[in-house]
Amino acid sequence: QQQVKQSPQSLIVQKGGISIINCAYENTAFDYFPWYQQFPGKGPALLIAIRPDVSEKKEGRFTISFNKSAKQFSLHIMDSQPGDSATYFCAASIQIKAAGNKLTFGGGTRVLVKP
Amino acid sequence: GAVVSQHPSWVICKSGTSVKIECRSLDFQATTMFWYRQFPKQSLMLMATSNEGSKATYEQGVEKDKFLINHASLTLSTLTVTSAHPEDSSFYICSARVPFFLTDTQYFGPGTRLTVL
């Protein structure tokens, strides 16, 4: 059972454009939603994260929008640059020790930014 | 952010041999580490949760006798792939849980590419 669904699978955007990646979750107990960026042959790097008590969080060119009622959250990459070309994963976890703090990952989105 | 290292970064071994992968937290103590497996163009699959000083907790379908995990100190967890076979070839990634106020965050290592011939 895939608890976090991510779309699209791949995305091509022109330099300077906006990349938008969407995720939907099923488990309402999730209370922490990080996004990770992964380059080929490397481990994922934490990009930005949000808790459900806020609807939006911005860090530089990266913004998370969160819709608790719809159980959806999205990543917006503003002014996309060729260096942003990577695979992006959304994730969700339950922030209590009894749940093990395990991350449930989405399927990933391969973003290609064309110069 | 917190730094997690892995060693080796890549390894090639013969079928039937065992391979050990190390995961270290460099600038913090990690009571909990996680081991993932990732196939090409796929998402990360959690294999097990490694807790310092206790037995690892394996996810359903992961053979605990094949993937031995040891978390002997607060900065080191190891994954040993025993009697490796070509189907074990994959990208293995560890992460360490870093507890912040109200939020636990996982920081990932750079990964280890295992190729079994």
Contacts between the chains, C-beta under 8 A, distances in Angstrom:
chain1	res1	chain2	res2	distance
A	32	B	103	6.0
A	32	B	104	7.5
A	34	B	105	6.9
A	34	B	106	7.7
A	36	B	108	7.4
A	41	B	91	8.0
A	41	B	111	7.2
A	41	B	113	7.2
A	42	B	110	5.7
A	42	B	111	6.5
A	43	B	4	7.7
A	43	B	6	7.6
A	43	B	93	5.0
A	43	B	95	7.9
A	43	B	108	3.9
A	43	B	109	5.1
A	43	B	110	4.7
A	43	B	111	4.6
A	44	B	44	7.1
A	44	B	93	7.4
A	44	B	108	4.8
A	45	B	108	7.0
A	46	B	1	6.3
A	46	B	105	6.4
A	46	B	106	7.6
A	46	B	107	6.4
A	46	B	108	7.8
A	49	B	103	7.4
A	49	B	105	6.9
A	51	B	102	7.7
A	51	B	103	6.9
A	89	B	43	6.4
A	89	B	44	7.1
A	93	B	104	7.5
A	95	B	102	7.5
A	95	B	103	6.3
A	95	B	104	5.9
A	100	B	49	5.8
A	100	B	57	7.2
A	101	B	32	7.0
A	101	B	97	5.7
A	101	B	104	4.7
A	101	B	106	7.7
A	102	B	34	7.2
A	102	B	46	6.1
A	102	B	49	6.8
A	103	B	34	7.7
A	103	B	46	7.3
A	103	B	95	8.0
A	103	B	106	5.9
A	105	B	43	4.8
A	105	B	44	5.1
A	106	B	43	6.8
A	107	B	42	7.8
A	107	B	43	5.1
A	108	B	41	8.0
A	108	B	42	7.4
A	108	B	43	5.1
A	110	B	41	7.7
